[in-house]
Amino acid sequence: MFLAFAKQEFLSRNEAACRKIAAGDVDVALVFSASNQYYLTGYSAGSSYTPQVLIVPADGSQPTLITRTMDALTATLTAYLDDAHVVALPESFIGVSDKDGFDFICSHVSSMGYSSMRIGVELSTGYLGATTWEKMKRLLPNAKFSDITGVITQLRTVKSPAEMVYMRQAAAISDLAMAAAVDAVGPGVRECDAAAAIVAALARGTDEFGGSQVCNPAMPAGIRQKAPHLYWTDSPYKAGAGVNIELAGNRFKYVSPLSRTISVGEPSKALGNLHATVLEAMGCAVEQMKPGNLCATVSDAFQKVIVPRGYTKTSRIGYSIGIDWMEGTASLQKSDTTELVPNMTFHMICGMWEEKDVSCVLSESFLITEQGAESLSKMPRKMFVKN
């Protein structure tokens, strides 16, 4: 067995989850989010394309994981659970038209004695469609269901020391991958060749630790630069093109994103002015990332710099991060009144895509400390020029 964390770490997480669940008048929780399953148990297989669930009793007893038969072995290798608490979903429920894994899941929930109890369900996780939800209510007609979406996810907002080890390692990998991007991009170089260098760096990591997974980098260039989430093509970079690189090192599913703009050839005056403004605005926003301030306060600090200079950014400037990139618990935007507390982690993404002719990105991952924000990146905070 290989555990990404000590068993006690998982036990503490489950104790906290059970307290939250019980406080919501729930007897048992059905956790469908793959990220939350990983957080609570360490189960890390990429198997969530088929039905799977973590059954978490509110009384504090050990959770039970139901996953596809071929992936059950992975659970015994990566999760802290006893073998008796890993249930194999039979292959007869996979890829057939008259039933699916949720038929088996409901049957097993009933066999565990929960069919007439108060069941909390993560309804808004993307893993549970409307048809499936109707099926669950039909197969468990005596259960009292409630939506617990976000209850467990919220626990992930504040990181433990063990989690921060992985996030710092992920940040070190991000720095190496961005350095590889700067080295690779240049006039006449194919975008796909630059992508290959980035992906190799994300996988290789450092001499001490490698990348655990590879998150495909967003790297739109030239006329595609203003589209923030495009990948690469096989076209060569042309002089005068800008390239927006957004990537993230991954260490045991924990990520630390990083973004920089590369100018192929000398940047235009418009791009230089935009990037200089964003750099100043980001610095002002970072100064507000300290305990007691609100997410909205950080966003306002950024806007106070760019708006008087005629620039527009309607998208948020960041969000909480951890397992599998975004957590969905806190957002650096005007409407979010979440209070910052120590050991929260954020990706501050100061991407500018709304200007007429230019676009740039500048982002880093930050840890909230008692003193303020600590950047996890050592990459120079600048625009890179490749001639």
Secondary structure as the mmCIF struct_conf table of DSSP 4:
data_model
#
loop_
_struct_conf.conf_type_id
_struct_conf.id
_struct_conf.beg_label_comp_id
_struct_conf.beg_label_asym_id
_struct_conf.beg_label_seq_id
_struct_conf.end_label_comp_id
_struct_conf.end_label_asym_id
_struct_conf.end_label_seq_id
BEND BEND1 ALA A 4 PHE A 5
HELX_RH_AL_P HELX_RH_AL_P1 LYS A 7 ALA A 23
TURN_TY1_P TURN_TY1_P1 GLY A 24 ASP A 25
BEND BEND2 ASP A 27 ASP A 27
STRN STRN1 VAL A 28 VAL A 31
HELX_RH_AL_P HELX_RH_AL_P2 ALA A 34 THR A 41
BEND BEND3 GLY A 46 GLY A 46
TURN_TY1_P TURN_TY1_P2 SER A 48 TYR A 49
BEND BEND4 THR A 50 THR A 50
STRN STRN2 VAL A 53 PRO A 57
TURN_TY1_P TURN_TY1_P3 ALA A 58 ASP A 59
BEND BEND5 GLY A 60 GLY A 60
HELX_LH_PP_P HELX_LH_PP_P1 SER A 61 PRO A 63
STRN STRN3 THR A 64 ARG A 68
HELX_RH_AL_P HELX_RH_AL_P3 THR A 69 THR A 78
BEND BEND6 ALA A 79 ALA A 79
BEND BEND7 LEU A 81 LEU A 81
HELX_RH_3T_P HELX_RH_3T_P1 ASP A 83 HIS A 85
STRN STRN4 VAL A 86 LEU A 89
HELX_LH_PP_P HELX_LH_PP_P2 PRO A 90 PRO A 90
HELX_RH_3T_P HELX_RH_3T_P2 GLU A 91 PHE A 93
BEND BEND8 ILE A 94 GLY A 95
BEND BEND9 SER A 97 ASP A 98
HELX_RH_AL_P HELX_RH_AL_P4 GLY A 101 SER A 111
TURN_TY1_P TURN_TY1_P4 MET A 112 GLY A 113
TURN_TY1_P TURN_TY1_P5 SER A 115 SER A 116
BEND BEND10 MET A 117 MET A 117
STRN STRN5 ARG A 118 VAL A 121
BEND BEND11 SER A 124 TYR A 127
HELX_RH_AL_P HELX_RH_AL_P5 ALA A 130 LEU A 139
BEND BEND12 LEU A 140 LEU A 140
TURN_TY1_P TURN_TY1_P6 PRO A 141 ASN A 142
STRN STRN6 LYS A 144 ASP A 147
TURN_TY1_P TURN_TY1_P7 THR A 149 GLY A 150
HELX_RH_AL_P HELX_RH_AL_P6 VAL A 151 LEU A 155
TURN_TY1_P TURN_TY1_P8 ARG A 156 ARG A 156
BEND BEND13 THR A 157 THR A 157
STRN STRN7 VAL A 158 VAL A 158
HELX_LH_PP_P HELX_LH_PP_P3 LYS A 159 SER A 160
HELX_RH_AL_P HELX_RH_AL_P7 PRO A 161 ALA A 184
TURN_TY1_P TURN_TY1_P9 PRO A 187 GLY A 188
STRN STRN8 ARG A 190 ARG A 190
HELX_RH_AL_P HELX_RH_AL_P8 GLU A 191 ARG A 204
BEND BEND14 ASP A 207 GLU A 208
BEND BEND15 SER A 212 GLN A 213
HELX_LH_PP_P HELX_LH_PP_P4 CYS A 215 PRO A 217
STRN STRN9 ALA A 218 ALA A 218
STRN STRN10 ALA A 221 ALA A 221
HELX_RH_3T_P HELX_RH_3T_P3 GLY A 222 ARG A 224
TURN_TY1_P TURN_TY1_P10 GLN A 225 LYS A 226
TURN_TY1_P TURN_TY1_P11 PRO A 228 HIS A 229
BEND BEND16 ASP A 234 ASP A 234
HELX_LH_PP_P HELX_LH_PP_P5 SER A 235 SER A 235
STRN STRN11 PRO A 236 PRO A 236
HELX_LH_PP_P HELX_LH_PP_P6 TYR A 237 TYR A 237
TURN_TY1_P TURN_TY1_P12 ALA A 239 GLY A 240
STRN STRN12 GLY A 242 ARG A 251
TURN_TY1_P TURN_TY1_P13 PHE A 252 LYS A 253
STRN STRN13 TYR A 254 VAL A 264
BEND BEND17 GLY A 265 GLU A 266
HELX_LH_PP_P HELX_LH_PP_P7 PRO A 267 SER A 268
HELX_RH_AL_P HELX_RH_AL_P9 LYS A 269 GLU A 287
TURN_TY1_P TURN_TY1_P14 GLN A 288 GLN A 288
BEND BEND18 LYS A 290 LYS A 290
TURN_TY1_P TURN_TY1_P15 PRO A 291 GLY A 292
STRN STRN14 LEU A 294 LEU A 294
HELX_RH_AL_P HELX_RH_AL_P10 CYS A 295 ILE A 306
HELX_RH_3T_P HELX_RH_3T_P4 VAL A 307 ARG A 309
TURN_TY1_P TURN_TY1_P16 GLY A 310 GLY A 310
BEND BEND19 SER A 315 SER A 315
BEND BEND20 ILE A 317 ILE A 317
STRN STRN15 GLY A 318 GLY A 322
STRN STRN16 ILE A 323 ILE A 323
TURN_TY1_P TURN_TY1_P17 ASP A 324 ASP A 324
STRN STRN17 TRP A 325 SER A 331
BEND BEND21 GLN A 333 GLN A 333
TURN_TY1_P TURN_TY1_P18 LYS A 334 SER A 335
HELX_LH_PP_P HELX_LH_PP_P8 THR A 338 THR A 338
STRN STRN18 GLU A 339 GLU A 339
HELX_LH_PP_P HELX_LH_PP_P9 LEU A 340 LEU A 340
TURN_TY1_P TURN_TY1_P19 PRO A 342 ASN A 343
STRN STRN19 MET A 344 MET A 344
STRN STRN20 THR A 345 ILE A 349
STRN STRN21 MET A 352 MET A 352
BEND BEND22 GLU A 355 ASP A 357
STRN STRN22 CYS A 360 CYS A 360
STRN STRN23 SER A 363 ILE A 368
BEND BEND23 GLU A 370 GLY A 372
STRN STRN24 ALA A 373 SER A 375
BEND BEND24 LEU A 376 LEU A 376
BEND BEND25 MET A 379 MET A 379
BEND BEND26 ARG A 381 LYS A 382
STRN STRN25 PHE A 384 LYS A 386
#
